[in-house]
């Protein structure tokens, strides 16, 4: 099973998403269309939250997509550990 569109991805269960993510090689672009949709949705929900400086996506060690939220120094921002099956990492600006 492969997710070809963000709309399809939204209707999957967390377990289905997890199975698909394990088959992706982000270094070859697998799942990129899904990540763009998840990132857009995450930004719409959290970008204007107080303390958020920047939101982007990246690839974690070992080839796992992640959402990266840069938080202003000293800000207390609560974010989910994952969003629509994608890991969320929070970093504080230096």
Buried (B, 14 or more C-beta within 10 A) or exposed (E): EEBEEBEEBBEBEEEBBEEBBEEBEBEEEBBEBBBEBBBEBBBEEBEEBEBBBEBEBEEEEEEBBBBBBBBEEEEEBEBEEBBBBBBBEBEBEE
